[in-house]
Every structure is written in C-alpha cells, then in structure tokens.
Amino acid sequence: MKTVKFLCPAEIIPPYIEVDLSLLDVGQKLVAGDLKFHPALKLIRPKDKPIVKIAPTCQ
C-alpha cells in the first residue's frame, strides 16, 4: 500500500510517515494500527487493515 488516509487539521499535515520494515520477517505484516503518527491525526481505515506483508521471494 502506498497511501494511508487520515483526517487532520491542515496545520499538522505530515509530509510523510516513516515506516521501519527492518524488524519484520517473512510472513509478518504491518497493520494500520501499528503506524506511529501525531495524535491529532485520525486514521480513516480500520486499524487491523494490512499496510504491508513480507512475502518470500521465488527462486
């Protein structure tokens, strides 16, 4: 997923939200509720909705 939608005041719109995937292993996923962001931002999608899942590579 490339975008995540939030509701927030215009003065605190973040230019980006950094996500660290380095601790995820094959088969693990990051869900919307795992994202760290300003408390005034309200996530529009369900918190259990996957953002990214680490899949094995084909060899």
Secondary structure, 3 states (H helix, E strand, C coil): CCCCCEECCHHHCCCCCCCCCCCCCCCCEEEHHHCCCCCCCEECCCCCCEEEECCCCCC
